Amino acid sequence: MDIALPVLGGLGLFLYGMNIMGVGLQKAAGERLKRLIEILTNNRLMGVLVGTIVTMIIQSSSATTVMVIGFVNAGLMTLHQAVGVIFGANIGTTVTAQLIAFNLTDFAPLAVAAGVGTWLVASKKRTKSIAEILIGFGILFIGMDMMGSGLKPLADNPVFTNIMIRLEDPFLGILVGLGLTTILQSSSASIGLLQALASQRLININIAFPILFGDNIGTTTTALISSIGANKTAKRAAVLHFLFNLIGTIIFVTILKNPIQYLVLKISPYDIKRQIANAHTLFNLINVVIQLPFSNLLVKAAMKIVPGDVEEVTEAGLKFLDSRIIETPSIALGQATKEVLRMGKIVADNLKTATNAFLNKDEKLTQEVFNQEKIINRLESDIVEYLVELSNAPLTEAQHAQVSILINVINDIERVGDHADNIAELAQTAIDDELDFSEDAIGDFKVISSKGQEVFIKSLEALKDADLDKARDVLKIEEEIDALEKEYREGHIQRLNKHLCLPSSGAVFLDLLSNFERVSDHSSNIALYVLDELKN
């Protein structure tokens, strides 16, 4: 227990500190992290760079790869784009080991104290995020120190010494590394544990090398597990990650082990912690250099292992959202906005279909509107559920406010969908009862329906582009529609009084006017959310 408690406690602090530091880095990066993903192209070198930077920020190659699987599953990233990001994630994860190799344990309590003090007195969100980075940094090194102190008594334990000697066998060492990383679900944590052993002179580079190789294979298990339930392309991305690290391990064990070990010893002859960090970095860098030119072959191999056609994302399903992306909240928030806008586009199309159903007295179009309304209701439920889950992730205050705005926007979009459904029902009534409308009534309907569609589409554009001018235009058009609704209502009542229209037709027409006026009200709500958000 004298060994187990400090080692487990230290490991827990290490993981917790790494998590706090990653969250702080994500908050500090904010929109920059979102823009990093958006610049992705088919240029694999750019993908490698993006994967490296994102992993350095979120402090976990597993989290990056799981996020990539989420993007691939949502159809936002192709398998060819995923290759570069996955390769880059392996490079980015080596930064933690390099950081640990610095002997900064003495400064850890100071970092925690400075971080907590800053966090308590700071008013700016960015300053608080930087404070969280400091706190996480300090806790990480305190955890490392606890692990090292707990492992120290093992130096005099002959059983442990015999076990360590056996681990010089490459196959056994790889299995230990694979198992350790699979259990901890973090290659950084397992390599941190190796460095803790090294700090007490309990292992040498001969023992560490094969365990390092196993760590790199073990880190792929998180993505493989995450791909369960995903589409075939996402499964292929997870398999590709596994193949990349497996092939790299085979190359290093059979060909490059001795040259790289010689280089590592040459660079840091007396510092085993630094040797482990450098070996980890060189493994991943050289692995990328060797395999990147042959990445097309890796893609083909993954497609052979996971055969079959890729399932298409249906209109009823979520296109831009995947729970795996919540690992990086700032990116998940951007994707949620895209999904809300996609739902808005479906509603806008349904509003147009409902209008045409009335003008053309087309029963097929009314049925199409009713069917689409079911899809819209399902999308609303799924998106809100996702946003609620996202709201529990580590978000900044501004991001929490954006989540609240999106939930409100979804409600307004869904209500516009309900009005489209109402208009289709009125069209169906006109068809069933063979109602006729005067030319003036049809002319008025065309004007207000056109304005109603215009104001809703413009509100979505204002949301998409964060455009203050478009939001103000929405408010102006909403006022015009209010005036038109009043004018057309009075004009229609006059026609009814002159017996130019039947009462049954008149009731339907007035309900149509009312529905488009309500569409403009909900569009105005969306515009006001945009104006309020940009003013704050």
WOJONOR-V194479 format. One record per run of one state. SS is the DSSP state (h for helix, s for strand, l for the rest). FROM is the first residue (numbers start at 0). LEN is the number of residues. If there is no record, write none. Layout:
{{SS/FROM/LEN} {SS/FROM/LEN}}
This chain:
{{l/0/3} {h/3/26} {l/29/1} {h/30/8} {l/38/5} {h/43/15} {l/58/2} {h/60/13} {l/73/5} {h/78/14} {l/92/1} {h/93/8} {l/101/3} {h/104/17} {l/121/3} {h/124/32} {l/156/1} {h/157/9} {l/166/3} {h/169/15} {l/184/2} {h/186/13} {l/199/5} {h/204/14} {l/218/1} {h/219/7} {l/226/5} {h/231/36} {l/267/4} {h/271/21} {l/292/2} {h/294/11} {l/305/17} {h/322/5} {l/327/1} {h/328/32} {l/360/2} {h/362/29} {l/391/5} {h/396/36} {l/432/6} {h/438/27} {l/465/2} {h/467/30} {l/497/5} {h/502/33} {l/535/1}}
